[in-house]
Amino acid sequence: MADANDPQQQLEELLAAQRELEEQIKQQREAARQAALDTIKRLFESHQFEYSDVKSFIKAPAARKSAPRKTSPRKKRGT
């Protein structure tokens, strides 16, 4: 009865593949994060950096504030 091209079965297979890929992405992100942390630790040790040096370097820049809009006074209607 089940057709080889059954859309429901294909959907289930694709959802299973998506879950598997999401798990692989999580694992790869964690591995990349750990590698970056290891690099930072190595640089800390080899260059004698202080925590404040690194923190000030990677501090996010302040958001630019746009200039306030100039509004013209509304004209009164003559009745």
C-alpha positions in Angstrom: 0.0 0.0 0.0 2.8 2.5 0.9 4.0 4.1 -2.3 7.8 4.6 -2.7 7.1 8.3 -3.4 4.8 8.7 -0.4 4.9 12.4 0.5 4.3 11.7 4.2 7.2 9.2 4.4 9.5 11.6 2.5 8.6 14.4 5.0 9.4 12.2 7.9 12.7 11.2 6.4 13.6 14.9 5.7 12.6 15.9 9.3 14.8 13.1 10.7 17.7 14.3 8.5 17.1 17.8 9.7 17.3 16.8 13.3 20.5 14.9 12.6 22.0 17.9 10.9 21.0 20.2 13.7 22.7 17.9 16.2 25.9 17.9 14.0 25.8 21.7 13.8 25.6 22.0 17.6 28.5 19.6 18.0 30.6 21.5 15.4 29.8 24.9 17.1 30.9 23.5 20.4 34.1 22.1 18.8 34.9 25.5 17.1 34.2 27.3 20.4 36.5 25.1 22.3 39.2 25.5 19.7 38.9 29.3 19.9 39.1 29.1 23.7 42.2 27.0 23.5 43.8 29.5 21.1 42.9 32.4 23.5 44.4 30.5 26.5 47.6 29.8 24.5 47.9 33.4 23.5 47.3 34.5 27.1 50.1 32.3 28.3 52.6 33.1 25.6 52.1 36.9 25.5 51.4 37.5 29.2 48.1 39.3 28.5 46.0 40.6 31.3 42.3 40.1 31.4 41.6 43.8 31.2 43.7 44.1 28.0 41.7 41.5 26.2 38.3 42.7 27.6 39.0 46.3 26.4 40.0 45.0 23.0 36.9 42.8 22.4 34.5 45.2 23.9 31.5 45.8 21.6 31.5 49.3 20.2 28.7 51.6 21.4 25.7 51.8 19.2 25.7 54.9 17.0 22.9 57.2 17.8 21.3 59.0 15.0 20.7 62.7 15.1 17.2 63.7 16.3 14.9 64.4 13.4 14.1 68.0 12.8 10.4 68.6 12.8 8.8 71.7 11.2 5.9 73.3 13.0 2.5 72.4 11.7 0.8 75.0 9.7 -2.5 76.1 11.1 -5.5 76.1 8.8 -7.3 79.3 8.4 -11.1 78.9 8.6 
